Amino acid sequence: MSMELPKYPAGAGPAIGHRLRQRRQETAAARADLSYELAKLEDQAATTFADLDAREATRQRLTGLAREQREVNRGARI
Amino acid sequence: MKDSPHVARQNARARKYNNSADERAAVTAVDEAVFDKVRQVEAWTVENANNFLAASQGSLSEAAQLSAELNALRNDLDYTDRVAPREAGARYAVLQSRVAEVTAKLDRIDRESEWLEEKAADPYANYLGMLEKFPVLRPDL
């Protein structure tokens, strides 16, 4: 039996449904923001630590060169 | 077992009446009785949704705060004299773990808001669906 019945005159339900949809848009934006900030932080960390590693390697190289130079000087005096 | 309210509304229309005034009165009475019940369930859904919207606002604020902290650590790393590598690593580990926690909260918010929205969007269907699950709640009409 199929009969067209008058529809229920909806109250505040559909309006709150709209706010719930908006809330999901807000969570999607928050999730995207966190993901973006975390990725940028990781990129920055990679750059910073690469710089630090390069600086440390340079420092060790300079220390080694200085040591070699001192040994050369000492050899010359002897 | 009692009829579903929807079937009761159909039956009220299919019944034979002495005159059209009686028919109109009977049909209207059943419709209004059903709509009153739907209104109660709709009001309950709206109240739940409002409580949910208020409660979930906290997780959005937490996400915004966390985003600012990620940004602050990135800025500190940009100036290497501001933060020692070990301290940066410790802060990163804490922040990364909090990102996972907050993201899980946001996922739960999505699921719950979808569930509530489905109920709020069509209060009549929601009421009928509830009575399909719990026929014992079907009203006398």
Backbone of each chain as ProteinMPNN parsed JSONL, in Angstrom:
{"seq_chain_A": "MSMELPKYPAGAGPAIGHRLRQRRQETAAARADLSYELAKLEDQAATTFADLDAREATRQRLTGLAREQREVNRGARI", "coords_chain_A": {"N_chain_A": [[0.858, -1.194, 0.0], [0.825, 2.004, -1.05], [0.848, 5.258, -0.122], [0.578, 8.711, -0.359], [1.518, 10.755, 2.179], [0.874, 13.624, 4.288], [3.719, 15.646, 4.912], [5.953, 15.653, 7.729], [6.139, 18.629, 9.524], [9.102, 19.955, 9.753], [11.105, 20.972, 12.571], [13.618, 22.418, 14.421], [15.518, 20.646, 13.591], [16.678, 20.297, 10.844], [18.14, 22.727, 10.716], [20.043, 22.501, 12.742], [21.354, 20.409, 11.696], [22.695, 21.596, 9.611], [24.562, 23.114, 11.045], [26.046, 21.051, 12.121], [27.221, 19.988, 9.87], [28.824, 22.143, 9.195], [30.561, 22.003, 11.367], [32.045, 19.747, 10.709], [33.394, 20.733, 8.52], [35.007, 22.529, 9.823], [36.556, 20.781, 11.391], [37.895, 19.457, 9.372], [39.438, 21.526, 8.319], [41.026, 22.108, 10.55], [42.417, 19.706, 10.832], [43.848, 19.651, 8.425], [45.432, 21.897, 8.804], [47.03, 21.175, 11.006], [48.426, 19.057, 9.891], [49.831, 20.353, 7.866], [51.404, 22.184, 9.369], [52.947, 20.403, 10.869], [54.372, 19.089, 8.847], [55.818, 21.246, 7.813], [57.367, 21.877, 10.022], [58.911, 19.554, 10.218], [60.333, 19.703, 7.825], [61.798, 22.02, 8.333], [63.309, 21.153, 10.5], [64.869, 19.208, 9.268], [66.434, 20.809, 7.572], [67.7, 22.477, 9.46], [69.141, 20.609, 11.043], [70.738, 19.471, 9.127], [72.295, 21.676, 8.483], [73.545, 22.019, 10.956], [74.967, 19.64, 11.139], [76.65, 19.947, 8.962], [78.042, 22.161, 9.833], [79.317, 21.124, 12.063], [80.904, 19.186, 10.878], [82.561, 20.839, 9.386], [83.785, 22.238, 11.463], [85.226, 20.166, 12.682], [86.925, 19.516, 10.612], [88.382, 21.853, 10.33], [89.617, 21.887, 12.839], [91.207, 19.62, 12.59], [92.886, 20.414, 10.485], [94.224, 22.503, 11.715], [95.585, 21.112, 13.676], [97.288, 19.564, 12.097], [98.775, 21.604, 10.985], [100.112, 22.586, 13.238], [101.691, 20.399, 13.819], [103.322, 20.336, 11.571], [104.643, 22.76, 11.949], [105.975, 22.193, 14.327], [107.687, 20.148, 13.443], [109.295, 21.596, 11.704], [110.649, 23.213, 13.457], [112.163, 21.336, 14.794]], "CA_chain_A": [[0.0, 0.0, 0.0], [1.629, 3.222, -1.108], [-0.047, 6.406, 0.008], [1.304, 9.961, -0.091], [1.025, 11.344, 3.427], [1.451, 14.95, 4.558], [5.06, 15.541, 5.513], [6.161, 16.231, 9.062], [6.703, 19.984, 9.411], [10.33, 19.89, 10.563], [11.413, 22.096, 13.46], [15.006, 22.893, 14.426], [16.411, 19.561, 13.174], [17.509, 20.596, 9.672], [19.074, 23.839, 10.967], [21.18, 22.001, 13.525], [22.081, 19.563, 10.742], [23.604, 22.491, 8.89], [25.683, 23.446, 11.953], [26.881, 19.849, 12.261], [28.04, 19.92, 8.634], [29.868, 23.187, 9.352], [31.554, 21.515, 12.326], [32.947, 18.831, 9.993], [34.286, 21.566, 7.708], [36.001, 23.07, 10.757], [37.52, 19.733, 11.771], [38.743, 19.189, 8.19], [40.408, 22.626, 8.244], [41.973, 21.942, 11.67], [43.267, 18.552, 10.518], [44.758, 20.064, 7.346], [46.376, 22.858, 9.385], [47.998, 20.42, 11.824], [49.261, 18.27, 8.989], [50.706, 21.324, 7.189], [52.388, 22.708, 10.34], [53.874, 19.315, 11.223], [55.259, 18.867, 7.688], [56.751, 22.387, 7.737], [58.311, 21.722, 11.141], [59.856, 18.472, 9.878], [61.225, 20.253, 6.784], [62.722, 22.957, 8.977], [64.238, 20.359, 11.316], [65.83, 18.577, 8.338], [67.362, 21.863, 7.138], [68.513, 22.909, 10.609], [70.101, 19.581, 11.464], [71.734, 19.335, 8.045], [73.223, 22.796, 8.688], [74.36, 21.745, 12.157], [75.899, 18.557, 10.792], [77.653, 20.524, 8.062], [78.886, 23.038, 10.653], [80.139, 20.256, 12.913], [81.919, 18.579, 9.992], [83.512, 21.905, 9.052], [84.568, 22.508, 12.662], [86.172, 19.058, 12.865], [87.924, 19.613, 9.542], [89.268, 22.975, 10.676], [90.43, 21.449, 13.979], [92.192, 18.687, 12.035], [93.876, 21.188, 9.719], [95.04, 23.255, 12.673], [96.484, 20.147, 14.314], [98.316, 19.233, 11.09], [99.665, 22.764, 10.841], [100.961, 22.633, 14.432], [102.697, 19.33, 13.675], [104.274, 20.803, 10.547], [105.476, 23.797, 12.579], [106.843, 21.532, 15.295], [108.684, 19.452, 12.616], [110.203, 22.597, 11.141], [111.531, 23.679, 14.541], [113.102, 20.247, 15.081]], "C_chain_A": [[0.895, 1.244, 0.0], [0.69, 4.422, -1.105], [0.786, 7.64, 0.35], [0.701, 10.611, 1.152], [1.604, 12.737, 3.605], [2.779, 14.802, 5.296], [5.083, 16.166, 6.903], [6.76, 17.625, 8.902], [7.921, 20.115, 10.33], [10.528, 21.152, 11.393], [12.871, 22.498, 13.309], [15.998, 21.844, 13.916], [17.298, 19.906, 11.988], [18.525, 21.71, 9.908], [20.297, 23.353, 11.755], [22.014, 21.062, 12.654], [23.099, 20.38, 9.965], [24.813, 22.839, 9.764], [26.615, 22.244, 12.137], [27.776, 19.666, 11.035], [29.18, 20.928, 8.708], [30.965, 22.705, 10.298], [32.542, 20.567, 11.643], [33.89, 19.614, 9.068], [35.393, 22.148, 8.596], [37.026, 22.017, 11.167], [38.446, 19.422, 10.596], [39.823, 20.267, 8.07], [41.467, 22.472, 9.334], [42.945, 20.803, 11.385], [44.302, 18.929, 9.449], [45.829, 21.009, 7.894], [47.458, 22.142, 10.198], [48.981, 19.658, 10.934], [50.286, 19.178, 8.292], [51.804, 21.817, 8.137], [53.413, 21.637, 10.719], [54.869, 19.079, 10.083], [56.28, 20.005, 7.579], [57.806, 22.305, 8.837], [59.363, 20.658, 10.791], [60.838, 18.926, 8.785], [62.278, 21.161, 7.404], [63.759, 22.205, 9.796], [65.297, 19.714, 10.414], [66.874, 19.592, 7.896], [68.305, 22.249, 8.275], [69.57, 21.87, 10.965], [71.143, 19.311, 10.378], [72.772, 20.443, 8.176], [74.153, 22.524, 9.856], [75.395, 20.672, 11.861], [77.032, 19.095, 9.921], [78.617, 21.401, 8.868], [79.835, 22.202, 11.514], [81.268, 19.627, 12.083], [82.993, 19.605, 9.645], [84.43, 22.183, 10.243], [85.632, 21.419, 12.867], [87.293, 19.128, 11.823], [88.942, 20.717, 9.846], [90.186, 22.596, 11.831], [91.549, 20.531, 13.494], [93.284, 19.424, 11.274], [94.816, 21.944, 10.644], [96.063, 22.335, 13.337], [97.643, 19.799, 13.353], [99.332, 20.369, 10.977], [100.631, 22.859, 12.023], [102.07, 21.588, 14.316], [103.758, 19.713, 12.646], [105.225, 21.816, 11.165], [106.491, 23.174, 13.545], [107.984, 20.824, 14.539], [109.725, 20.419, 12.078], [111.172, 23.068, 12.207], [112.573, 22.622, 14.849], [114.07, 20.17, 13.909]], "O_chain_A": [[1.631, 1.488, 0.956], [-0.155, 4.567, -1.988], [1.613, 7.597, 1.261], [-0.476, 10.97, 1.171], [2.705, 13.014, 3.128], [2.937, 13.955, 6.175], [4.324, 17.089, 7.201], [7.774, 17.79, 8.223], [7.784, 20.356, 11.53], [10.167, 22.252, 10.975], [13.316, 22.871, 12.223], [17.193, 22.124, 13.819], [18.523, 19.825, 12.085], [19.635, 21.664, 9.378], [21.43, 23.743, 11.472], [23.223, 20.934, 12.845], [24.211, 19.927, 9.694], [25.947, 22.857, 9.286], [27.825, 22.406, 12.29], [28.928, 19.246, 11.145], [30.322, 20.64, 8.349], [32.148, 22.96, 10.07], [33.733, 20.577, 11.955], [35.035, 19.215, 8.855], [36.55, 22.249, 8.187], [38.216, 22.311, 11.278], [39.632, 19.156, 10.788], [40.976, 19.968, 7.761], [42.656, 22.677, 9.086], [44.141, 20.911, 11.656], [45.476, 18.572, 9.554], [46.992, 20.932, 7.498], [48.643, 22.459, 10.093], [50.185, 19.621, 11.186], [51.454, 18.817, 8.147], [52.978, 21.866, 7.77], [54.599, 21.929, 10.872], [56.062, 18.892, 10.323], [57.453, 19.77, 7.291], [58.977, 22.617, 8.62], [60.554, 20.845, 11.04], [62.018, 18.578, 8.816], [63.462, 21.1, 7.071], [64.938, 22.559, 9.797], [66.478, 19.682, 10.76], [68.064, 19.28, 7.849], [69.52, 22.338, 8.099], [70.739, 22.199, 11.165], [72.286, 18.966, 10.675], [73.968, 20.208, 8.008], [75.361, 22.751, 9.784], [76.55, 20.775, 12.273], [78.201, 18.757, 10.108], [79.826, 21.397, 8.637], [81.009, 22.538, 11.669], [82.416, 19.549, 12.52], [84.182, 19.287, 9.613], [85.643, 22.34, 10.101], [86.784, 21.714, 13.185], [88.452, 18.838, 12.118], [90.149, 20.564, 9.661], [91.372, 22.926, 11.828], [92.694, 20.648, 13.931], [94.465, 19.101, 11.401], [96.021, 22.025, 10.409], [97.222, 22.698, 13.538], [98.807, 19.749, 13.749], [100.542, 20.156, 10.89], [101.81, 23.168, 11.849], [103.224, 21.843, 14.661], [104.945, 19.444, 12.833], [106.437, 21.762, 10.954], [107.663, 23.548, 13.588], [109.136, 20.903, 14.966], [110.908, 20.087, 12.009], [112.35, 23.299, 11.935], [113.727, 22.944, 15.131], [114.968, 19.328, 13.905]]}, "seq_chain_B": "MKDSPHVARQNARARKYNNSADERAAVTAVDEAVFDKVRQVEAWTVENANNFLAASQGSLSEAAQLSAELNALRNDLDYTDRVAPREAGARYAVLQSRVAEVTAKLDRIDRESEWLEEKAADPYANYLGMLEKFPVLRPDL", "coords_chain_B": {"N_chain_B": [[1.501, -7.023, 17.982], [1.947, -3.479, 17.993], [1.035, -1.204, 15.325], [3.356, 0.443, 13.122], [3.824, 3.993, 13.445], [3.652, 5.244, 10.979], [2.259, 3.432, 9.402], [-0.092, 3.416, 10.862], [-1.027, 5.963, 10.28], [-1.545, 5.669, 7.574], [-3.524, 3.701, 7.708], [-5.53, 5.093, 9.004], [-6.408, 6.706, 6.981], [-7.332, 4.884, 5.151], [-9.508, 3.744, 6.26], [-13.14, 3.388, 6.523], [-15.475, 6.011, 6.738], [-18.265, 7.812, 8.213], [-18.778, 10.303, 7.263], [-17.17, 13.104, 5.555], [-16.216, 14.969, 7.371], [-15.833, 13.563, 9.744], [-13.85, 11.845, 8.842], [-11.774, 13.644, 8.248], [-11.275, 14.664, 10.811], [-10.431, 12.362, 12.181], [-8.166, 11.564, 10.733], [-6.54, 13.828, 11.004], [-6.188, 13.798, 13.759], [-4.658, 11.464, 14.185], [-2.382, 12.07, 12.649], [-1.432, 14.35, 14.048], [-0.918, 13.266, 16.558], [1.17, 11.53, 15.95], [3.026, 13.366, 14.926], [3.51, 14.882, 17.199], [4.985, 13.101, 18.748], [7.192, 12.792, 17.089], [8.174, 15.377, 17.209], [9.052, 15.475, 19.87], [11.185, 13.668, 19.815], [12.764, 14.913, 17.93], [13.367, 17.283, 19.285], [14.931, 16.241, 21.308], [17.053, 15.257, 19.823], [18.061, 17.658, 18.803], [18.858, 18.92, 21.145], [20.858, 17.165, 22.019], [22.617, 17.498, 19.865], [23.293, 20.196, 20.144], [24.628, 20.117, 22.608], [26.735, 18.459, 21.882], [27.976, 20.075, 19.918], [28.878, 22.185, 21.497], [30.635, 20.837, 23.222], [32.531, 19.772, 21.454], [33.841, 21.966, 20.542], [35.989, 22.495, 22.159], [37.988, 20.697, 21.325], [38.616, 21.721, 18.858], [39.741, 24.153, 19.583], [41.932, 23.176, 20.95], [43.313, 22.012, 18.84], [43.993, 24.304, 17.389], [45.689, 25.587, 19.207], [47.741, 23.704, 19.367], [48.679, 23.767, 16.76], [49.796, 26.309, 16.758], [51.886, 25.861, 18.543], [53.46, 24.044, 17.125], [54.269, 25.694, 15.091], [55.742, 27.547, 16.561], [57.929, 26.007, 17.448], [59.064, 25.439, 15.004], [59.882, 27.988, 14.229], [61.77, 28.449, 16.223], [63.662, 26.545, 15.504], [64.508, 27.595, 13.194], [66.226, 29.529, 13.952], [69.068, 28.647, 15.11], [70.337, 29.129, 17.505], [68.4, 29.435, 19.354], [67.329, 27.094, 20.313], [68.393, 24.033, 21.689], [69.56, 21.08, 19.986], [68.784, 18.612, 21.244], [66.757, 19.418, 22.965], [64.962, 20.393, 21.095], [64.318, 18.013, 19.81], [63.028, 16.633, 21.865], [60.812, 18.283, 22.312], [59.615, 18.063, 19.826], [58.896, 15.327, 19.766], [56.907, 15.223, 21.739], [55.019, 16.988, 20.661], [54.382, 15.72, 18.252], [53.145, 13.406, 19.138], [50.946, 14.53, 20.401], [49.662, 15.624, 18.169], [48.762, 13.313, 16.916], [46.92, 12.44, 18.84], [45.059, 14.582, 18.93], [44.178, 14.578, 16.299], [42.866, 12.14, 16.224], [40.769, 12.759, 17.943], [39.458, 14.668, 16.387], [38.629, 13.053, 14.308], [36.769, 11.468, 15.634], [34.883, 13.403, 16.238], [33.961, 14.003, 13.681], [32.702, 11.583, 12.992], [30.662, 11.422, 14.941], [29.233, 13.758, 14.442], [28.271, 13.29, 11.895], [26.553, 11.162, 12.389], [24.679, 12.364, 14.112], [23.754, 14.352, 12.413], [22.451, 12.952, 10.417], [20.242, 12.066, 11.84], [19.084, 14.455, 12.582], [18.478, 15.665, 10.174], [16.25, 14.429, 9.01], [13.74, 14.207, 10.851], [11.366, 12.753, 11.038], [11.836, 10.308, 9.664], [13.87, 9.459, 11.31], [12.515, 9.029, 13.727], [10.755, 6.95, 12.98], [12.646, 5.022, 12.315], [13.797, 4.574, 14.805], [11.665, 3.35, 16.115], [11.503, 1.045, 14.652], [13.716, -0.292, 15.512], [13.157, -0.49, 18.202], [10.42, -1.757, 18.799], [8.738, -1.885, 20.957], [8.39, 0.624, 21.854], [6.478, 1.748, 20.299], [3.707, 3.931, 19.899], [0.288, 3.975, 21.185], [-2.159, 4.429, 18.83]], "CA_chain_B": [[2.398, -5.86, 17.996], [1.307, -2.26, 17.471], [1.501, -0.755, 14.008], [4.262, 1.593, 13.039], [3.025, 5.222, 13.311], [3.428, 5.541, 9.559], [1.173, 2.538, 8.979], [-1.303, 3.902, 11.533], [-1.504, 7.129, 9.501], [-2.127, 5.13, 6.329], [-4.776, 3.005, 8.059], [-6.549, 6.114, 9.312], [-6.906, 7.218, 5.688], [-7.958, 3.79, 4.393], [-10.733, 3.351, 6.951], [-14.408, 3.972, 6.037], [-16.071, 6.966, 7.694], [-19.656, 8.176, 7.906], [-18.76, 11.534, 6.45], [-15.813, 13.634, 5.356], [-15.786, 15.698, 8.577], [-15.301, 12.527, 10.652], [-12.592, 11.357, 8.262], [-10.758, 14.688, 8.435], [-10.94, 14.744, 12.243], [-9.676, 11.164, 12.581], [-6.847, 11.6, 10.078], [-5.759, 14.898, 11.636], [-5.831, 13.384, 15.127], [-3.536, 10.501, 14.118], [-1.19, 12.81, 12.18], [-0.922, 15.218, 15.117], [-0.363, 12.418, 17.624], [2.478, 11.056, 15.478], [3.948, 14.509, 14.827], [3.917, 15.256, 18.571], [6.075, 12.187, 19.148], [8.379, 13.126, 16.284], [8.71, 16.636, 17.758], [9.8, 15.176, 21.109], [12.466, 13.043, 19.448], [13.546, 15.954, 17.242], [13.887, 18.195, 20.322], [15.999, 15.512, 22.0], [18.195, 15.231, 18.894], [18.627, 19.014, 18.729], [19.552, 19.164, 22.419], [22.102, 16.375, 21.945], [23.505, 18.119, 18.876], [23.829, 21.431, 20.734], [25.627, 19.715, 23.616], [27.887, 17.946, 21.138], [28.678, 21.195, 19.275], [29.577, 22.928, 22.549], [31.74, 20.018, 23.747], [33.575, 19.545, 20.448], [34.559, 23.225, 20.325], [37.244, 22.388, 22.905], [38.998, 19.992, 20.521], [39.061, 22.647, 17.797], [40.65, 25.107, 20.235], [43.157, 22.419, 21.238], [44.025, 21.867, 17.557], [44.56, 25.622, 17.036], [46.805, 25.804, 20.137], [48.802, 22.783, 18.961], [49.213, 24.297, 15.514], [50.654, 27.443, 17.134], [53.1, 25.316, 19.171], [54.29, 23.489, 16.032], [54.82, 26.857, 14.409], [56.753, 28.147, 17.451], [59.138, 25.178, 17.417], [59.683, 25.628, 13.679], [60.597, 29.271, 14.276], [62.972, 28.278, 17.064], [64.651, 25.773, 14.74], [65.007, 28.457, 12.121], [67.343, 30.26, 14.581], [69.595, 27.503, 15.853], [70.795, 29.475, 18.854], [67.247, 29.518, 20.252], [66.956, 25.81, 20.894], [69.404, 22.983, 21.54], [68.992, 19.965, 19.216], [68.086, 17.621, 22.081], [65.5, 20.012, 23.447], [64.066, 20.422, 19.933], [63.86, 16.645, 19.593], [62.054, 16.288, 22.917], [59.573, 19.03, 22.038], [59.015, 17.48, 18.619], [58.255, 14.037, 20.1], [55.662, 15.507, 22.47], [54.057, 17.606, 19.743], [53.949, 14.714, 17.275], [52.201, 12.521, 19.818], [49.697, 15.295, 20.6], [48.987, 15.738, 16.862], [48.037, 12.045, 16.71], [45.768, 12.429, 19.766], [44.052, 15.573, 18.519], [43.603, 14.118, 15.028], [41.892, 11.083, 16.573], [39.581, 13.445, 18.485], [38.757, 15.295, 15.25], [37.97, 11.95, 13.581], [35.573, 11.084, 16.411], [33.904, 14.492, 16.054], [33.363, 13.807, 12.346], [31.777, 10.427, 13.015], [29.482, 11.724, 15.749], [28.429, 14.807, 13.799], [27.55, 12.643, 10.78], [25.485, 10.358, 12.991], [23.644, 13.289, 14.578], [23.176, 15.079, 11.275], [21.512, 12.043, 9.755], [19.021, 12.04, 12.644], [18.477, 15.789, 12.602], [18.037, 16.083, 8.831], [14.911, 13.898, 8.731], [13.254, 13.764, 12.161], [10.298, 11.754, 10.873], [12.491, 9.028, 9.36], [14.621, 9.078, 12.51], [11.55, 8.478, 14.685], [10.307, 5.64, 12.487], [13.792, 4.112, 12.429], [13.948, 4.234, 16.218], [10.606, 2.398, 16.47], [11.824, -0.243, 14.013], [14.687, -0.961, 16.39], [12.525, -0.73, 19.51], [8.965, -1.752, 18.553], [8.016, -1.749, 22.219], [8.136, 2.062, 22.065], [5.426, 2.25, 19.399], [2.598, 4.473, 20.699], [-1.098, 3.622, 20.833], [-2.736, 5.49, 17.966]], "C_chain_B": [[1.698, -4.636, 17.388], [1.884, -1.908, 16.1], [2.549, 0.341, 14.156], [3.397, 2.843, 12.9], [2.715, 5.559, 11.849], [2.268, 4.697, 9.025], [-0.138, 2.984, 9.616], [-1.883, 5.104, 10.785], [-2.141, 6.65, 8.197], [-3.472, 4.461, 6.622], [-5.901, 3.996, 8.351], [-7.164, 6.656, 8.028], [-7.683, 6.144, 4.914], [-9.319, 3.38, 4.994], [-11.96, 4.017, 6.326], [-14.989, 4.864, 7.128], [-17.498, 7.293, 7.258], [-19.714, 9.422, 7.03], [-17.342, 12.103, 6.417], [-15.3, 14.395, 6.583], [-15.175, 14.71, 9.576], [-13.933, 12.05, 10.158], [-11.466, 12.365, 8.522], [-10.299, 14.743, 9.895], [-10.069, 13.556, 12.665], [-8.259, 11.191, 12.014], [-5.956, 12.643, 10.744], [-5.286, 14.476, 13.039], [-4.639, 12.424, 15.106], [-2.261, 11.219, 13.691], [-0.586, 13.62, 13.323], [-0.293, 14.409, 16.258], [1.034, 11.925, 17.22], [3.468, 12.223, 15.461], [4.405, 14.993, 16.207], [5.087, 14.393, 19.044], [7.359, 12.529, 18.388], [9.02, 14.403, 16.841], [9.532, 16.392, 19.023], [11.181, 14.603, 20.774], [13.36, 14.065, 18.744], [14.172, 16.907, 18.275], [15.052, 17.537, 21.067], [17.257, 15.487, 21.129], [18.884, 16.594, 18.852], [19.407, 19.327, 20.012], [20.895, 18.421, 22.442], [23.117, 17.036, 21.016], [24.112, 19.402, 19.44], [24.894, 21.126, 21.784], [26.91, 19.243, 22.939], [28.692, 19.093, 20.515], [29.476, 21.988, 20.318], [30.81, 22.143, 23.021], [32.874, 19.894, 22.732], [34.361, 20.822, 20.124], [35.93, 23.174, 21.005], [38.343, 21.719, 22.086], [39.505, 20.869, 19.387], [40.038, 23.674, 18.368], [41.992, 24.435, 20.516], [43.991, 22.277, 19.957], [44.692, 23.189, 17.166], [45.79, 25.915, 17.908], [48.013, 24.95, 19.729], [49.481, 23.267, 17.68], [50.179, 25.458, 15.803], [51.96, 26.943, 17.755], [54.041, 24.692, 18.137], [55.011, 24.628, 15.317], [55.943, 27.499, 15.243], [58.05, 27.338, 17.428], [59.852, 25.328, 16.065], [60.478, 26.935, 13.665], [61.872, 29.171, 15.1], [64.061, 27.532, 16.3], [65.271, 26.6, 13.618], [66.199, 29.292, 12.623], [67.984, 29.282, 15.54], [70.083, 27.851, 17.257], [69.634, 29.504, 19.843], [66.951, 28.201, 20.942], [68.057, 24.785, 20.624], [68.772, 21.804, 20.799], [68.23, 18.948, 20.065], [66.752, 18.139, 22.577], [64.481, 20.047, 22.306], [63.483, 19.033, 19.683], [62.794, 16.246, 20.601], [60.726, 16.998, 22.656], [58.844, 18.442, 20.837], [58.265, 16.186, 18.957], [56.923, 14.254, 20.81], [54.602, 16.044, 21.509], [53.512, 16.578, 18.749], [52.91, 13.775, 17.898], [50.868, 13.241, 20.055], [48.944, 15.471, 19.278], [48.173, 14.47, 16.603], [46.788, 11.994, 17.587], [44.663, 13.347, 19.283], [43.394, 15.158, 17.202], [42.574, 13.02, 15.282], [40.617, 11.701, 17.135], [38.766, 14.064, 17.348], [38.019, 14.225, 14.435], [36.682, 11.529, 14.297], [34.474, 12.13, 16.259], [33.196, 14.326, 14.709], [32.318, 12.692, 12.379], [30.497, 10.771, 13.771], [28.607, 12.782, 15.075], [27.669, 14.233, 12.601], [26.338, 11.865, 11.297], [24.334, 11.261, 13.436], [22.969, 14.006, 13.412], [22.136, 14.227, 10.558], [20.179, 12.038, 10.506], [18.3, 13.381, 12.583], [17.864, 16.161, 11.248], [16.619, 15.608, 8.533], [14.328, 13.328, 10.027], [12.18, 12.673, 12.064], [10.9, 10.366, 10.619], [13.274, 8.526, 10.575], [13.697, 8.421, 13.532], [11.099, 7.083, 14.249], [11.423, 4.596, 12.616], [13.985, 3.64, 13.862], [12.9, 3.182, 16.626], [10.773, 1.044, 15.766], [12.769, -1.03, 14.899], [14.037, -1.356, 17.714], [11.007, -0.687, 19.356], [8.142, -1.546, 19.826], [7.659, -0.285, 22.507], [7.019, 2.604, 21.171], [4.221, 2.724, 20.215], [1.254, 3.864, 20.287], [-1.667, 4.746, 20.01], [-4.158, 5.108, 17.561]], "O_chain_B": [[0.961, -4.744, 16.408], [3.017, -2.247, 15.76], [2.615, 1.052, 15.16], [2.329, 2.772, 12.292], [1.651, 6.091, 11.534], [1.411, 5.19, 8.291], [-1.186, 2.934, 8.973], [-3.101, 5.238, 10.675], [-3.169, 7.18, 7.775], [-4.436, 4.633, 5.876], [-7.058, 3.772, 7.997], [-8.338, 7.025, 8.014], [-8.575, 6.457, 4.126], [-10.152, 2.763, 4.33], [-11.853, 5.063, 5.686], [-14.99, 4.5, 8.304], [-17.883, 7.085, 6.107], [-20.587, 9.565, 6.174], [-16.45, 11.655, 7.137], [-14.093, 14.46, 6.812], [-14.136, 14.982, 10.176], [-12.996, 11.876, 10.936], [-10.369, 12.004, 8.95], [-9.107, 14.852, 10.183], [-9.099, 13.716, 13.405], [-7.288, 10.888, 12.707], [-4.782, 12.394, 11.016], [-4.158, 14.753, 13.445], [-3.719, 12.555, 15.914], [-1.197, 11.017, 14.276], [0.625, 13.584, 13.543], [0.716, 14.805, 16.841], [1.957, 11.904, 18.035], [4.603, 12.091, 15.92], [5.535, 15.454, 16.37], [6.039, 14.881, 19.652], [8.452, 12.554, 18.954], [10.243, 14.505, 16.935], [10.573, 17.016, 19.228], [12.195, 14.989, 21.356], [14.575, 14.074, 18.943], [15.337, 17.286, 18.162], [16.033, 18.196, 21.41], [18.372, 15.67, 21.618], [20.111, 16.686, 18.863], [20.482, 19.925, 19.964], [21.923, 18.976, 22.831], [24.304, 17.126, 21.327], [25.297, 19.671, 19.243], [25.929, 21.789, 21.844], [28.016, 19.58, 23.361], [29.921, 19.098, 20.568], [30.603, 22.41, 20.058], [31.888, 22.711, 23.195], [34.047, 19.909, 23.107], [35.423, 20.76, 19.505], [36.905, 23.733, 20.502], [39.502, 22.13, 22.148], [40.669, 20.783, 18.995], [41.03, 24.024, 17.729], [43.05, 25.039, 20.345], [45.215, 22.405, 19.986], [45.819, 23.196, 16.671], [46.799, 26.423, 17.421], [49.153, 25.416, 19.746], [50.702, 23.185, 17.54], [51.234, 25.574, 15.18], [53.02, 27.526, 17.526], [55.262, 24.797, 18.255], [56.194, 24.534, 14.987], [56.959, 27.935, 14.702], [59.141, 27.908, 17.392], [61.081, 25.343, 15.996], [61.598, 26.987, 13.159], [62.911, 29.724, 14.738], [65.244, 27.847, 16.431], [66.385, 26.344, 13.163], [67.058, 29.705, 11.844], [67.505, 29.102, 16.66], [70.225, 26.968, 18.103], [69.859, 29.588, 21.05], [66.386, 28.185, 22.035], [68.579, 24.675, 19.514], [67.579, 21.548, 20.96], [67.166, 18.474, 19.668], [65.754, 17.418, 22.611], [63.298, 19.773, 22.507], [62.298, 18.895, 19.382], [61.796, 15.613, 20.257], [59.656, 16.399, 22.763], [57.618, 18.335, 20.829], [57.144, 15.972, 18.497], [55.939, 13.57, 20.532], [53.447, 15.619, 21.535], [52.319, 16.571, 18.446], [51.926, 13.405, 17.258], [49.799, 12.643, 19.928], [47.713, 15.468, 19.268], [47.038, 14.538, 16.131], [45.726, 11.562, 17.14], [43.494, 12.965, 19.226], [42.195, 15.362, 17.012], [41.532, 12.977, 14.629], [39.516, 11.232, 16.847], [37.537, 13.993, 17.345], [36.921, 14.466, 13.934], [35.656, 11.27, 13.669], [33.292, 11.799, 16.163], [31.98, 14.49, 14.615], [31.209, 12.839, 11.866], [29.394, 10.462, 13.32], [27.38, 12.707, 15.135], [26.544, 14.649, 12.327], [25.253, 11.91, 10.718], [23.167, 10.97, 13.175], [21.759, 14.237, 13.429], [21.083, 14.717, 10.148], [19.114, 12.01, 9.888], [17.071, 13.44, 12.539], [16.865, 16.877, 11.183], [15.861, 16.316, 7.87], [14.409, 12.125, 10.277], [12.107, 11.785, 12.913], [10.529, 9.386, 11.265], [13.333, 7.324, 10.834], [14.037, 7.399, 14.128], [11.068, 6.152, 15.054], [11.177, 3.445, 12.977], [14.294, 2.475, 14.113], [13.197, 2.252, 17.376], [10.25, 0.028, 16.225], [12.659, -2.249, 15.032], [14.327, -2.414, 18.273], [10.372, 0.297, 19.735], [6.999, -1.092, 19.774], [6.756, 0.007, 23.291], [6.654, 3.776, 21.269], [3.762, 2.019, 21.114], [1.108, 3.317, 19.194], [-1.661, 5.899, 20.441], [-4.817, 5.857, 16.84]]}, "name": "protein", "num_of_chains": 2, "seq": "MSMELPKYPAGAGPAIGHRLRQRRQETAAARADLSYELAKLEDQAATTFADLDAREATRQRLTGLAREQREVNRGARIMKDSPHVARQNARARKYNNSADERAAVTAVDEAVFDKVRQVEAWTVENANNFLAASQGSLSEAAQLSAELNALRNDLDYTDRVAPREAGARYAVLQSRVAEVTAKLDRIDRESEWLEEKAADPYANYLGMLEKFPVLRPDL"}
